[in-house]
């Protein structure tokens, strides 16, 4: 049944004879995906369609009556001759505290996930998607392994470089070299991914990893070691940006958060393995060279595997290779019909044309301008860069880079073994985040994690004051050698800090791809990742100097203050994005950060998941408009 209205006579909202409106906006996601190719042969001009999906699958649903739930949706689908769809949704939420309804106006723009509901509800997760995710996540493992092995290597190098003990300044340069390389490459990696492809960029990062590792293994001079770390940093920067981007473009929206967290799991797993191997090789002559050499194994493995795997459909469409894009989509969504696949290709092609410019450099420049001039894009940039800065300036990477040095300073002889406990905690709670991020929500786990980090860092700061550390040149002298009460306090609360970090700010920033529409995603994620590595560069090059000049107490108090300010930033500026489609994220950010509206929409998306079983048996055709008589 279709309800067509001439362009000049749209249906009135208050007409009692008019067809009833949507009861559940989960049904909107499906109907909006199926009207794009609908053509009215009798009236080829613009028309409006008002439809009712209250009882989509002929199963009665109780009207929403919970506090904060949506009581009504008013939906009008406008289909013009170019098959572009504009959807206006006025979602009213009930409140016991006010007589006035709060309205959330949603105006989604066309984006790459228009068909995600169709191809998600009618099948399980494709093994092909899982394979692509795990292979891409090897970049995360290499990133984590690099972070982990340098902590052990700095303790065990001794006089192997330039026949002298490394000073604190030397250690900072070696560590910061990777961050500098990653910062430089991250600036250009997003643009390169759009120009050359996600897969070739990841494989190029493998080559840089390989060269950097070989230079480090063969180094006998301090500056040669720093140069090897710099080259490896180029690879780290590319991989840390492209891997989450690759995963987000192949993942169905309902599990996008979890699949992206797999990259973080590999990262923390790489750190844990590096610490474990480093502890075993701590007293082996040139053991640190073996530790670096082992990083070649995942590098070569990922490079070889990508020879047999494709790029993302988004990139194939970008370069006009529609047949390859269709082949990847068919493998990814095995139960999707050819008609659905074809429509997905058309949508991606239309989206690519939405980026103005006669050639790629012009489109890149226009994307940069659009990132800064479109309010929703700029707010997304503020959030993405803000979260990445928080991840660095709250001090976690200082622990990863220098944990061995820190625990050695406190007075523990087997400092690397203690670092394994911290890294293991990070891995375990990243696993917790894997299950929580789509269920509890990104915003919620951030607001749980940051206060916990603040408390842990504050207590560490107090403990360092009472432990009595004095610096004389490159040597740190502790008033109470070996195990002490305050030393145990430091270890316990650094472990708690690791747990809260991994649960929230260690994971959520890498969901950055979902903040940006595709026409600015490459540029936006480049800016955000570059912010991360800029922070890492600052921390890596100043942390040991901070310990000396403002004492460990002042250093950890500084990190605690940043964590407290970060909580304020996230509370007022980070909306809840769990389960929202990419177009909805852009709408939320259109005229503000709209925290309340985002929480209401996220709540409805959770109801969608709960009702997914009701929708599972529905087989929809892309040209159908389903309504209730």
C-alpha positions as CSV (number, residue, x, y, z in Angstrom):
1,X,0.0,0.0,0.0
2,X,1.5,3.4,-1.0
3,X,0.5,6.8,0.0
4,X,1.5,9.4,-2.6
5,X,1.0,13.1,-2.3
6,X,1.6,15.8,-4.9
7,X,4.6,18.0,-4.3
8,X,2.5,21.0,-3.3
9,X,0.1,19.2,-1.0
10,X,2.1,17.4,1.7
11,X,0.0,15.4,4.3
12,X,-1.0,17.4,7.3
13,X,0.5,16.3,10.7
14,X,-2.8,16.9,12.5
15,X,-5.1,15.3,10.0
16,X,-7.0,12.6,11.9
17,X,-7.8,10.8,8.6
18,X,-4.1,10.7,7.7
19,X,-2.3,7.5,8.0
20,X,-0.8,6.9,11.5
21,X,2.9,7.5,12.0
22,X,5.8,5.3,13.1
23,X,5.7,3.9,16.6
24,X,9.3,2.5,16.6
25,X,12.2,4.1,14.9
26,X,14.0,0.8,14.5
27,X,11.6,0.1,11.7
28,X,12.6,3.4,10.1
29,X,16.1,2.1,9.6
30,X,14.7,-0.6,7.4
31,X,12.2,1.4,5.4
32,X,14.7,4.2,4.8
33,X,16.9,1.6,3.2
34,X,14.3,0.3,0.9
35,X,12.8,3.4,-0.6
36,X,15.9,4.7,-2.4
37,X,15.1,2.9,-5.6
38,X,11.4,3.3,-5.5
39,X,10.0,5.1,-8.5
40,X,6.5,6.2,-8.9
41,X,5.7,5.6,-12.5
42,X,2.5,7.6,-12.4
43,X,4.1,10.6,-10.9
44,X,7.8,10.9,-11.6
45,X,8.0,14.2,-9.8
46,X,8.9,14.7,-6.1
47,X,6.4,13.1,-3.7
48,X,6.2,12.4,0.0
49,X,5.4,9.1,1.5
50,X,3.9,8.7,5.0
51,X,4.1,5.1,6.3
52,X,3.2,3.2,9.4
53,X,5.4,0.4,10.6
54,X,4.0,0.0,14.1
55,X,3.3,-3.7,13.4
56,X,6.0,-4.4,10.9
57,X,6.0,-8.2,11.2
58,X,2.4,-8.6,12.2
59,X,3.4,-9.0,15.8
60,X,1.8,-6.6,18.2
61,X,4.2,-4.5,20.3
62,X,3.3,-2.6,23.4
63,X,3.6,1.1,23.2
64,X,6.8,2.5,24.8
65,X,6.0,3.7,28.3
66,X,9.3,3.7,30.1
67,X,10.8,6.9,31.3
68,X,13.0,8.4,28.7
69,X,11.7,6.2,25.9
70,X,10.2,7.5,22.6
71,X,6.5,7.8,22.4
72,X,6.2,8.7,18.8
73,X,8.0,9.3,15.6
74,X,6.9,11.4,12.7
75,X,8.4,10.3,9.5
76,X,8.2,11.6,5.9
77,X,10.2,10.0,3.2
78,X,10.8,12.3,0.3
79,X,11.9,10.6,-2.9
80,X,13.0,12.8,-5.8
81,X,14.1,12.0,-9.3
82,X,17.7,11.4,-8.2
83,X,16.6,8.8,-5.7
84,X,18.2,10.7,-2.8
85,X,16.4,10.4,0.5
86,X,15.9,12.9,3.2
87,X,14.4,11.7,6.4
88,X,12.9,14.0,9.1
89,X,12.2,12.4,12.4
90,X,10.8,14.2,15.4
91,X,11.4,11.9,18.4
92,X,9.6,12.9,21.6
93,X,10.8,11.7,24.9
94,X,8.6,11.6,28.0
95,X,9.9,13.1,31.2
96,X,8.4,12.9,34.6
97,X,10.1,16.1,35.6
98,X,8.6,18.3,32.9
99,X,5.3,18.7,31.1
100,X,7.1,19.6,27.9
101,X,8.3,17.0,25.5
102,X,12.0,17.1,24.5
103,X,12.3,16.9,20.8
104,X,15.2,15.3,19.0
105,X,15.3,16.2,15.3
106,X,17.1,13.7,13.2
107,X,17.9,14.5,9.6
108,X,20.3,11.7,8.4
109,X,22.4,12.4,5.3
110,X,23.1,9.6,2.9
111,X,26.1,7.6,4.0
112,X,27.7,4.3,3.5
113,X,25.7,2.4,6.0
114,X,22.2,2.8,4.5
115,X,21.9,-0.9,3.9
116,X,23.5,-2.2,7.1
117,X,20.2,-3.1,8.7
118,X,19.1,-5.2,5.7
119,X,22.3,-7.2,5.6
120,X,22.8,-7.5,9.3
121,X,19.5,-8.7,10.6
122,X,19.1,-11.5,8.0
123,X,22.4,-13.3,8.7
124,X,25.2,-14.0,11.2
125,X,28.7,-12.6,11.0
126,X,30.6,-13.7,8.0
127,X,33.8,-15.6,8.6
128,X,35.3,-13.5,5.8
129,X,34.8,-10.3,7.9
130,X,36.4,-12.0,10.9
131,X,39.5,-13.0,8.9
132,X,39.9,-9.5,7.5
133,X,39.5,-8.0,11.0
134,X,42.1,-10.3,12.5
135,X,44.6,-9.8,9.7
136,X,44.2,-6.0,9.8
137,X,44.6,-6.1,13.6
138,X,48.1,-7.5,13.3
139,X,49.0,-3.8,12.9
140,X,47.7,-3.2,16.4
141,X,49.8,-6.1,17.7
142,X,53.0,-4.6,16.1
143,X,52.1,-1.2,17.6
144,X,51.7,-2.8,21.0
145,X,54.8,-5.0,20.7
146,X,56.9,-1.9,19.8
147,X,55.6,-0.1,22.9
148,X,56.3,-3.1,25.1
149,X,59.8,-4.2,24.0
150,X,61.4,-0.7,24.3
151,X,60.6,-0.7,28.0
152,X,62.5,-3.9,28.5
153,X,65.3,-3.0,26.1
154,X,66.1,0.3,27.8
155,X,66.8,-1.7,31.0
156,X,68.9,-4.4,29.4
157,X,70.9,-2.5,26.7
158,X,73.6,-1.4,29.2
159,X,76.7,-0.5,27.2
160,X,75.8,-2.2,24.0
161,X,75.3,1.1,22.2
162,X,78.4,3.4,21.9
163,X,80.1,1.6,24.7
164,X,78.4,3.6,27.4
165,X,75.4,3.6,29.8
166,X,72.4,5.4,28.3
167,X,71.5,8.6,30.0
168,X,67.9,9.6,30.7
169,X,68.1,11.9,27.7
170,X,69.4,9.1,25.5
171,X,66.4,6.9,26.6
172,X,64.0,9.7,25.8
173,X,65.4,10.2,22.3
174,X,65.3,6.5,21.5
175,X,61.7,6.3,22.8
176,X,60.5,9.5,21.2
177,X,62.0,8.7,17.8
178,X,59.2,6.2,17.1
179,X,56.6,8.8,18.2
180,X,58.1,11.4,15.9
181,X,58.0,9.0,13.0
182,X,54.5,8.0,13.7
183,X,53.4,11.6,14.0
184,X,54.9,12.5,10.6
185,X,53.4,9.5,8.8
186,X,50.0,9.8,10.5
187,X,49.5,13.3,9.1
188,X,49.6,11.8,5.5
189,X,48.3,8.3,6.1
190,X,44.6,9.1,5.8
191,X,45.0,10.9,2.5
192,X,47.3,8.1,1.2
193,X,44.7,5.6,2.1
194,X,42.1,7.4,-0.1
195,X,44.6,7.7,-3.0
196,X,46.4,4.3,-2.9
197,X,44.1,2.1,-0.9
198,X,43.8,0.8,2.7
199,X,45.5,-2.5,1.9
200,X,48.6,-1.1,0.1
201,X,49.2,1.4,2.9
202,X,49.1,-1.4,5.5
203,X,51.5,-3.4,3.4
204,X,53.8,-0.4,3.0
205,X,53.8,0.0,6.8
206,X,55.0,-3.7,7.0
207,X,58.0,-2.7,4.8
208,X,58.8,0.2,7.1
209,X,58.5,-2.1,10.1
210,X,60.9,-4.5,8.5
211,X,63.5,-1.9,7.7
212,X,63.3,-0.3,11.1
213,X,63.7,-3.6,12.9
214,X,66.7,-4.6,10.9
215,X,68.4,-1.3,11.5
216,X,67.8,-1.7,15.3
217,X,69.0,-5.3,15.4
218,X,72.3,-4.4,13.7
219,X,72.9,-1.1,15.6
220,X,76.0,-0.6,17.7
221,X,75.7,3.2,17.9
222,X,73.2,5.2,19.8
223,X,72.1,7.2,16.8
224,X,71.7,4.1,14.6
225,X,69.3,2.7,17.2
226,X,67.4,6.0,17.2
227,X,67.3,6.0,13.4
228,X,65.9,2.5,13.4
229,X,63.2,3.5,15.8
230,X,62.3,6.5,13.6
231,X,61.8,4.3,10.5
232,X,59.7,1.9,12.5
233,X,57.7,4.8,13.8
234,X,56.7,5.6,10.2
235,X,55.2,2.2,10.0
236,X,53.6,2.4,13.4
237,X,51.9,5.7,12.4
238,X,50.4,4.3,9.2
239,X,49.3,1.0,10.8
240,X,47.7,2.7,13.9
241,X,45.5,4.8,11.6
242,X,44.7,2.5,8.7
243,X,43.9,-0.7,10.7
244,X,40.9,0.8,12.7
245,X,39.8,2.5,9.5
246,X,39.9,-0.7,7.5
247,X,38.0,-2.6,10.2
248,X,35.3,0.1,10.6
249,X,34.6,0.1,6.8
250,X,34.1,-3.7,6.6
251,X,32.2,-4.2,9.9
252,X,28.4,-4.2,10.3
253,X,27.2,-1.3,12.4
254,X,25.8,-3.4,15.2
255,X,29.2,-4.9,16.0
256,X,31.5,-2.2,14.7
257,X,32.6,-1.2,18.2
258,X,33.5,-4.8,19.1
259,X,35.4,-5.5,15.9
260,X,37.4,-2.2,16.3
261,X,38.2,-3.2,19.9
262,X,39.8,-6.4,18.5
263,X,42.6,-4.1,17.2
264,X,43.0,-2.7,20.7
265,X,43.1,-6.3,22.1
266,X,45.9,-7.2,19.7
267,X,47.7,-4.0,20.8
268,X,47.5,-4.8,24.5
269,X,48.3,-8.5,23.7
270,X,51.5,-7.3,21.8
271,X,52.5,-5.3,24.9
272,X,52.0,-8.2,27.2
273,X,53.9,-10.6,25.0
274,X,56.8,-8.1,24.6
275,X,57.0,-7.8,28.4
276,X,57.0,-11.5,28.9
277,X,59.7,-12.2,26.3
278,X,61.7,-9.2,27.6
279,X,61.6,-10.7,31.1
280,X,62.9,-14.0,29.8
281,X,65.7,-12.4,27.8
282,X,66.6,-9.8,30.5
283,X,69.8,-11.5,31.5
284,X,70.7,-12.9,28.0
285,X,73.6,-11.3,26.3
286,X,72.2,-9.1,23.5
287,X,68.8,-10.4,24.5
288,X,67.2,-7.0,23.5
289,X,68.3,-7.7,19.9
290,X,66.4,-10.9,19.9
291,X,63.5,-9.1,21.4
292,X,63.5,-6.6,18.5
293,X,64.1,-9.3,15.9
294,X,61.0,-11.2,16.9
295,X,58.9,-8.3,15.8
296,X,59.7,-9.4,12.2
297,X,57.4,-12.4,12.5
298,X,54.0,-10.6,12.7
299,X,55.3,-8.0,10.1
300,X,56.1,-10.6,7.5
301,X,52.9,-12.6,8.3
302,X,50.6,-9.7,7.8
303,X,52.4,-8.7,4.6
304,X,52.0,-12.2,3.1
305,X,48.4,-12.7,4.2
306,X,47.3,-9.4,2.6
307,X,48.5,-10.7,-0.8
308,X,45.5,-13.0,-0.7
309,X,42.9,-10.6,0.8
310,X,41.1,-7.7,-0.8
311,X,40.8,-4.0,0.1
312,X,37.5,-2.5,1.4
313,X,34.5,-2.1,-0.9
314,X,34.6,1.6,-0.1
315,X,38.0,2.0,-1.8
316,X,37.2,-0.2,-4.8
317,X,34.2,2.0,-5.5
318,X,36.3,5.1,-5.0
319,X,38.6,4.0,-7.8
320,X,35.7,2.7,-10.0
321,X,36.3,-1.0,-9.7
322,X,32.7,-2.0,-9.0
323,X,33.1,-5.7,-9.7
324,X,35.7,-6.1,-7.0
325,X,33.6,-4.1,-4.6
326,X,30.6,-6.4,-5.4
327,X,32.8,-9.5,-4.8
328,X,33.9,-8.3,-1.4
329,X,30.4,-7.4,-0.4
330,X,29.1,-10.9,-1.5
331,X,31.8,-12.6,0.7
332,X,31.1,-10.3,3.6
333,X,27.2,-10.6,3.5
334,X,26.6,-14.1,2.2
335,X,22.8,-13.9,2.5
336,X,22.3,-10.5,0.8
337,X,20.6,-10.6,-2.6
338,X,22.3,-9.3,-5.7
339,X,19.8,-6.4,-5.8
340,X,20.9,-5.3,-2.3
341,X,24.5,-5.6,-3.2
342,X,23.9,-3.6,-6.4
343,X,22.1,-0.8,-4.4
344,X,25.0,-0.7,-1.9
345,X,27.4,-0.1,-4.8
346,X,25.3,2.7,-6.2
347,X,25.1,4.3,-2.8
348,X,28.9,4.2,-2.3
349,X,29.4,5.6,-5.8
350,X,27.0,8.5,-5.2
351,X,28.8,9.2,-1.9
352,X,32.1,9.4,-3.6
353,X,30.7,11.9,-6.1
354,X,29.6,14.1,-3.1
355,X,33.2,15.1,-2.6
356,X,33.7,18.2,-5.0
357,X,36.8,18.6,-7.1
358,X,38.0,17.7,-10.6
359,X,40.9,15.6,-9.4
360,X,42.1,13.9,-6.2
361,X,44.3,16.8,-4.9
362,X,41.3,19.1,-5.3
363,X,39.0,16.7,-3.5
364,X,41.5,16.3,-0.7
365,X,41.7,20.1,-0.3
366,X,37.9,20.4,-0.4
367,X,37.7,17.7,2.2
368,X,40.1,19.6,4.5
369,X,37.9,22.7,4.1
370,X,34.8,20.8,4.8
371,X,36.2,19.2,7.9
372,X,36.8,22.7,9.4
373,X,33.8,24.6,8.0
374,X,30.9,22.1,8.5
375,X,29.8,22.4,12.2
376,X,29.2,18.6,12.6
377,X,32.5,17.7,11.1
378,X,34.4,20.2,13.2
379,X,32.7,19.0,16.4
380,X,33.6,15.5,15.5
381,X,37.2,16.7,15.0
382,X,37.2,18.3,18.4
383,X,36.0,15.1,20.0
384,X,38.4,12.8,18.1
385,X,41.5,14.9,18.7
386,X,40.4,15.6,22.3
387,X,40.1,11.9,23.1
388,X,43.4,11.0,21.5
389,X,45.1,13.8,23.4
390,X,43.6,12.6,26.7
391,X,44.9,9.1,26.0
392,X,48.4,10.4,25.9
393,X,48.5,13.2,28.4
394,X,47.0,11.1,31.2
395,X,50.3,9.3,31.3
396,X,49.7,5.7,30.2
397,X,52.3,5.6,27.5
398,X,54.9,6.9,30.0
399,X,54.3,3.8,32.0
400,X,54.5,1.6,28.9
401,X,57.8,3.2,27.7
402,X,59.4,3.6,31.1
403,X,57.7,1.1,33.4
404,X,60.9,-0.9,33.9
405,X,62.7,2.3,34.7
406,X,60.0,3.5,37.1
407,X,59.9,0.2,39.1
408,X,63.7,0.1,39.1
409,X,63.7,3.6,40.5
410,X,61.2,2.5,43.2
411,X,63.6,-0.2,44.2
412,X,62.4,-3.5,42.6
413,X,65.3,-5.5,41.2
414,X,63.1,-7.5,38.8
415,X,61.3,-4.5,37.3
416,X,60.4,-6.2,34.1
417,X,58.4,-8.9,35.8
418,X,56.4,-6.2,37.7
419,X,55.7,-4.5,34.3
420,X,54.2,-7.8,33.1
421,X,51.5,-7.5,35.8
422,X,50.6,-4.0,34.6
423,X,50.5,-5.0,31.0
424,X,48.5,-8.1,31.8
425,X,45.9,-6.0,33.6
426,X,45.7,-3.7,30.6
427,X,45.0,-6.7,28.4
428,X,42.4,-8.2,30.7
429,X,40.4,-5.0,31.0
430,X,40.6,-4.3,27.2
431,X,38.9,-7.7,26.9
432,X,36.3,-6.4,29.4
433,X,35.9,-3.3,27.1
434,X,35.4,-5.6,24.2
435,X,32.2,-7.0,25.7
436,X,31.1,-3.7,27.3
437,X,31.6,-1.1,24.6
438,X,28.4,-1.8,22.6
439,X,26.3,-2.9,25.6
440,X,27.2,-0.3,28.3
441,X,28.2,2.4,25.8
442,X,31.2,4.4,24.9
443,X,30.3,7.5,27.0
444,X,29.5,5.4,30.0
445,X,32.7,3.5,30.1
446,X,34.6,6.8,29.7
447,X,32.8,8.3,32.6
448,X,33.6,5.3,34.7
449,X,37.3,5.0,33.7
450,X,38.5,8.6,34.0
451,X,37.5,9.1,37.7
452,X,39.1,5.8,38.5
453,X,42.3,6.9,36.7
454,X,42.3,10.3,38.6
455,X,42.0,8.6,42.0
456,X,44.8,6.0,41.2
457,X,47.2,8.7,39.9
458,X,46.5,10.9,43.0
459,X,47.4,8.1,45.4
460,X,50.5,7.2,43.4
461,X,51.6,10.8,43.6
462,X,51.1,10.7,47.4
463,X,53.0,7.4,47.7
464,X,56.0,8.7,45.7
465,X,56.2,11.6,48.1
466,X,56.7,9.3,51.1
467,X,59.0,6.8,49.3
468,X,61.8,9.4,49.2
469,X,63.4,9.4,45.7
470,X,66.4,11.7,45.0
471,X,68.0,12.1,41.6
472,X,71.7,12.6,41.2
473,X,72.6,12.9,37.5
474,X,71.3,9.8,35.9
475,X,71.0,7.8,39.1
476,X,67.9,7.7,41.3
477,X,68.4,6.9,45.0
478,X,65.5,5.5,47.0
479,X,65.3,6.0,50.8
480,X,63.7,2.6,51.3
481,X,65.3,-0.1,49.1
482,X,63.4,-3.2,48.0
483,X,59.8,-3.9,49.0
484,X,58.3,-1.2,51.1
485,X,54.7,-0.4,52.1
486,X,54.6,2.7,49.8
487,X,56.3,0.7,47.0
488,X,53.5,-1.8,47.2
489,X,50.9,1.1,47.2
490,X,52.5,2.4,44.0
491,X,52.3,-1.0,42.3
492,X,48.7,-1.6,43.4
493,X,47.4,1.7,42.2
494,X,49.4,1.7,38.9
495,X,47.6,-1.6,38.3
496,X,44.2,0.0,39.1
497,X,45.2,2.9,36.8
498,X,45.9,0.3,34.1
499,X,42.5,-1.3,34.6
500,X,40.5,2.0,34.4
501,X,42.6,3.2,31.5
502,X,42.0,0.0,29.4
503,X,38.3,0.0,30.2
504,X,37.7,3.6,28.8
505,X,40.2,6.0,27.3
506,X,42.5,3.2,26.1
507,X,39.8,1.9,23.9
508,X,37.2,4.5,23.0
509,X,39.4,7.0,21.0
510,X,40.1,4.3,18.4
511,X,36.4,4.3,17.5
512,X,37.2,7.7,15.8
513,X,36.2,6.6,12.4
514,X,32.5,6.5,13.4
515,X,32.6,10.2,14.2
516,X,33.3,11.3,10.6
517,X,31.3,10.9,7.4
518,X,33.2,9.2,4.6
519,X,34.0,12.4,2.6
520,X,36.2,13.6,5.4
521,X,37.0,10.4,7.3
522,X,40.5,9.9,5.9
523,X,41.5,13.5,6.8
524,X,39.7,13.5,10.1
525,X,41.3,10.3,11.3
526,X,44.7,11.5,10.2
527,X,44.3,14.6,12.4
528,X,43.1,12.6,15.4
529,X,45.9,9.9,15.0
530,X,48.5,12.7,14.5
531,X,47.3,14.2,17.8
532,X,47.8,10.9,19.6
533,X,51.4,10.7,18.3
534,X,52.1,14.3,19.0
535,X,51.1,13.7,22.6
536,X,53.2,10.5,22.7
537,X,56.2,12.4,21.3
538,X,55.8,15.0,24.1
539,X,55.4,12.5,26.9
540,X,58.2,10.2,25.6
541,X,60.7,13.1,25.3
542,X,59.9,14.7,28.6
543,X,58.7,12.1,31.1
544,X,62.1,11.2,32.6
545,X,63.0,14.9,32.7
546,X,59.8,15.6,34.5
547,X,60.7,12.9,37.1
548,X,64.0,14.6,37.7
549,X,62.8,18.3,37.7
550,X,59.3,18.2,39.3
551,X,59.8,14.9,41.1
552,X,57.6,11.7,40.6
553,X,55.1,13.3,43.0
554,X,54.7,16.3,40.8
555,X,54.6,14.3,37.6
556,X,51.9,11.9,38.7
557,X,49.9,14.8,40.2
558,X,50.1,16.5,36.8
559,X,48.7,13.4,35.2
560,X,45.9,13.2,37.8
561,X,44.9,16.8,37.1
562,X,44.7,16.1,33.3
563,X,42.5,13.1,34.0
564,X,40.2,15.2,36.1
565,X,39.9,17.9,33.4
566,X,39.4,15.1,30.9
567,X,36.3,13.9,32.8
568,X,34.8,17.3,32.5
569,X,35.5,17.4,28.7
570,X,33.9,14.0,28.2
571,X,30.9,14.8,30.4
572,X,30.0,17.9,28.4
573,X,31.3,17.1,24.9
574,X,31.2,13.4,24.2
575,X,27.7,12.1,23.2
576,X,26.7,8.4,23.4
577,X,27.3,6.9,20.0
578,X,26.7,3.2,20.7
579,X,24.5,1.6,18.1
580,X,23.9,4.9,16.2
581,X,24.3,4.9,12.5
582,X,27.0,7.1,11.0
583,X,24.4,9.5,9.6
584,X,22.8,9.8,13.0
585,X,26.1,10.7,14.6
586,X,26.5,13.6,12.2
587,X,23.0,14.8,12.9
588,X,23.6,14.7,16.7
589,X,26.7,16.9,16.2
590,X,25.0,19.3,13.7
591,X,24.0,22.1,16.2
592,X,25.8,21.1,19.3
593,X,27.1,18.1,21.2
594,X,23.5,17.1,22.2
595,X,24.4,14.7,25.0
596,X,20.8,14.2,26.2
597,X,19.6,13.5,22.7
598,X,22.4,11.0,22.0
599,X,21.6,9.1,25.1
600,X,17.9,8.8,24.2
601,X,18.8,7.5,20.7
602,X,21.3,5.1,22.0
603,X,18.7,3.7,24.4
604,X,16.4,3.2,21.5
605,X,19.1,1.4,19.6
606,X,19.5,-1.0,22.5
607,X,15.8,-1.7,22.2
608,X,16.4,-2.5,18.6
609,X,18.9,-5.1,19.5
610,X,16.5,-6.6,22.0
611,X,13.8,-6.8,19.3
612,X,16.2,-8.1,16.6
613,X,14.7,-11.6,17.0
614,X,11.4,-10.3,15.9
615,X,12.9,-8.9,12.7
616,X,15.1,-11.8,11.9
617,X,12.6,-13.7,9.8
618,X,11.7,-10.6,7.7
619,X,13.0,-10.7,4.1
620,X,12.8,-7.2,2.6
621,X,13.2,-6.2,-1.0
622,X,15.0,-3.0,-1.8
623,X,12.0,-1.5,-3.7
624,X,9.3,-2.3,-1.1
625,X,7.6,0.2,1.2
626,X,6.0,-1.8,4.0
627,X,3.1,-0.3,5.8
628,X,0.3,-1.4,8.0
629,X,-3.3,-1.4,6.8
